[in-house]
Amino acid sequence: MITQRPSTHEGKVMVTFEISGTIWTESVHLVGDFNSWDSKSLPLHRDWKQDWILELELDTDRKYCFRYLFDGHHRGDNRQDSVLLTSN
């Protein structure tokens, strides 16, 4: 699930990426054009419900391509998992 809320900084939006804790994995990382597809820089962490979660501040009115890595590997085909359109 992905949710967005306004940021306190103009031209920015807070985006929360959340993956169900029922997925069997030791680690989840977020990679995309917002972090130059770096497989180590954006690890998700477990919240109080044991779901995987990460919050980022991104520019508004942009399109971002991204995917999740589970234990260092993507699941599915070689295309990006999603495209995110940010807005306030």
Rosetta silent file (secondary structure, phi, psi, omega in degrees, C-alpha in Angstrom):
SEQUENCE: MITQRPSTHEGKVMVTFEISGTIWTESVHLVGDFNSWDSKSLPLHRDWKQDWILELELDTDRKYCFRYLFDGHHRGDNRQDSVLLTSN
SCORE:     score description
SCORE:     0.000 S_00000001
   1 L     0.000  143.690  177.939    0.000    0.000    0.000 S_00000001
   2 E  -127.576  128.523  176.732    1.182    3.519   -0.759 S_00000001
   3 E  -125.746  153.877  178.897   -0.215    6.606    0.928 S_00000001
   4 E  -128.777  146.710  173.417    0.598   10.274    0.502 S_00000001
   5 E  -146.154  156.646 -178.987    0.177   13.262    2.776 S_00000001
   6 E   -61.269  147.102  174.502    1.312   16.872    2.540 S_00000001
   7 L   -95.321  163.771  174.023    4.821   17.733    3.669 S_00000001
   8 L   -79.795   -9.071  179.410    5.760   20.779    5.692 S_00000001
   9 L  -101.081  132.301 -178.993    8.121   21.688    2.833 S_00000001
  10 L   -62.318  136.975  178.808    6.731   23.432   -0.226 S_00000001
  11 L    79.837    9.651 -178.596    6.805   21.327   -3.396 S_00000001
  12 E  -124.459  158.977  176.346    7.205   18.099   -1.422 S_00000001
  13 E  -139.735  143.313  175.741    4.912   15.250   -0.375 S_00000001
  14 E   -89.529  125.800 -177.605    5.368   12.554    2.275 S_00000001
  15 E  -119.797  127.230  178.468    4.941    9.098    0.760 S_00000001
  16 E  -108.242  125.170  176.566    4.571    5.963    2.893 S_00000001
  17 E  -104.257  128.004 -177.088    5.378    2.576    1.347 S_00000001
  18 E  -136.672  133.600  178.858    3.958   -0.381    3.261 S_00000001
  19 E  -121.595  138.418  179.919    4.203   -4.141    2.669 S_00000001
  20 L   -58.309  137.542  177.467    2.244   -6.717    4.643 S_00000001
  21 L   -70.715   -6.955  179.074    4.191   -8.422    7.401 S_00000001
  22 L   -78.122   -9.673  177.505    2.751  -11.741    6.279 S_00000001
  23 L   -72.857  128.938 -177.898    5.262  -11.862    3.418 S_00000001
  24 L   -79.427  102.305 -179.899    7.994  -14.361    4.262 S_00000001
  25 L  -161.805  154.667  177.425   11.261  -12.401    3.994 S_00000001
  26 L   -90.347  -27.336 -178.875   14.187  -11.275    6.118 S_00000001
  27 L  -151.998  152.052  174.590   14.517   -7.833    4.503 S_00000001
  28 E  -133.545  130.537  175.056   12.722   -5.462    2.142 S_00000001
  29 E  -123.241  149.369  176.084   14.400   -2.581    0.313 S_00000001
  30 E  -104.545  128.082  176.530   12.861    0.073   -1.908 S_00000001
  31 E  -126.520  147.163  179.619   14.693    0.940   -5.122 S_00000001
  32 E  -178.190 -176.898 -179.050   13.722    3.453   -7.754 S_00000001
  33 H   -69.789  -15.232  176.729   14.704    6.472   -9.727 S_00000001
  34 H   -75.760  -14.497  175.302   14.440    8.559   -6.519 S_00000001
  35 H  -131.782   26.840  178.764   17.530    6.753   -5.104 S_00000001
  36 L    55.094   32.691  176.975   19.304    5.860   -8.377 S_00000001
  37 L    59.099   31.488  178.473   18.143    2.245   -7.987 S_00000001
  38 L   -74.314  119.240 -172.888   20.498    1.747   -5.012 S_00000001
  39 L   -77.851   -4.801 -177.443   19.643   -1.657   -3.541 S_00000001
  40 L  -117.874  -15.834 -167.711   20.921   -0.848   -0.030 S_00000001
  41 L   -79.270  -20.313 -175.668   19.999    2.778    0.701 S_00000001
  42 L  -128.396   73.955  176.363   16.278    2.463    1.544 S_00000001
  43 E   -76.346  140.126  171.221   15.490   -0.486    3.815 S_00000001
  44 L   -82.378  152.729  178.039   11.941   -0.830    5.074 S_00000001
  45 E  -121.316  162.411  179.357   11.563   -1.497    8.786 S_00000001
  46 E   -80.808  133.604  175.030    8.939   -3.358   10.787 S_00000001
  47 L   -92.199 -172.566 -176.869    6.272   -1.241   12.458 S_00000001
  48 L   -64.324  -20.959  177.407    4.302   -2.121   15.598 S_00000001
  49 L   -91.019   -0.025 -176.789    1.982   -4.360   13.489 S_00000001
  50 L    74.524   12.717  172.034    5.049   -6.163   12.040 S_00000001
  51 L   -79.773  157.371  176.438    4.343   -4.724    8.574 S_00000001
  52 E   -87.717  132.008 -173.909    7.255   -3.414    6.513 S_00000001
  53 E  -146.228  147.858  175.626    7.165    0.387    6.223 S_00000001
  54 E  -152.700  136.065  177.216    9.200    3.323    4.913 S_00000001
  55 E  -116.790  132.177  179.540    8.336    7.010    4.618 S_00000001
  56 E  -126.447  150.000  170.295   10.031    9.303    2.087 S_00000001
  57 E  -100.714  118.693 -176.912    9.737   12.967    1.250 S_00000001
  58 E  -123.021  161.072  175.579    9.511   13.300   -2.534 S_00000001
  59 E   -66.931  143.809  176.018    8.955   16.107   -5.016 S_00000001
  60 L   -78.608  164.420  174.720    5.336   16.731   -5.977 S_00000001
  61 L    54.900   41.607  176.782    3.967   16.461   -9.496 S_00000001
  62 L  -129.577  157.819  173.585    6.531   13.848  -10.566 S_00000001
  63 E  -106.463  128.708  179.294    6.381   10.325  -11.851 S_00000001
  64 E  -121.044  133.736  172.004    8.583    7.804  -10.036 S_00000001
  65 E   -99.709  140.662 -177.882    9.338    4.230  -11.097 S_00000001
  66 E  -156.958  169.967  173.250   10.217    1.825   -8.323 S_00000001
  67 E  -154.635  162.498  176.466   10.262   -1.770   -7.114 S_00000001
  68 E  -101.153  141.975  172.881   10.664   -3.705   -3.901 S_00000001
  69 E  -111.145  127.589  178.707   13.566   -6.071   -3.261 S_00000001
  70 E  -108.049  117.581 -175.554   12.885   -9.015   -0.952 S_00000001
  71 L    51.706   38.281  176.738   16.077  -10.462    0.553 S_00000001
  72 L    85.057    0.793 -176.971   17.994   -8.646   -2.194 S_00000001
  73 E  -129.712  144.253  174.709   15.905   -9.976   -5.093 S_00000001
  74 L   -83.055  157.636  175.299   12.893   -8.677   -6.956 S_00000001
  75 L  -112.581  136.523 -179.651    9.872  -10.864   -7.463 S_00000001
  76 L   103.778 -154.615 -175.442    8.194  -10.991  -10.839 S_00000001
  77 L   -85.486 -172.998 -175.272    9.446   -9.763  -14.193 S_00000001
  78 L   -87.327   -0.700  176.167   12.183   -7.256  -15.013 S_00000001
  79 L   -79.984  163.017  176.803    9.914   -4.232  -15.336 S_00000001
  80 L   -64.073  152.835 -179.574    9.450   -1.829  -12.449 S_00000001
  81 L   -70.693  -39.068 -173.127    6.760   -2.851   -9.984 S_00000001
  82 E  -153.902  163.554  170.420    4.924    0.451  -10.006 S_00000001
  83 E  -121.376  127.998 -177.962    4.758    4.024  -11.114 S_00000001
  84 E  -109.598  127.575  173.751    3.959    6.584   -8.462 S_00000001
  85 E  -106.668  116.616 -177.271    2.504    9.983   -9.345 S_00000001
  86 L   -90.455  146.364  175.997    2.981   12.405   -6.479 S_00000001
  87 L  -157.060  160.894  177.184    0.649   15.277   -5.713 S_00000001
  88 L   -83.446    0.000    0.000   -0.328   17.460   -2.775 S_00000001
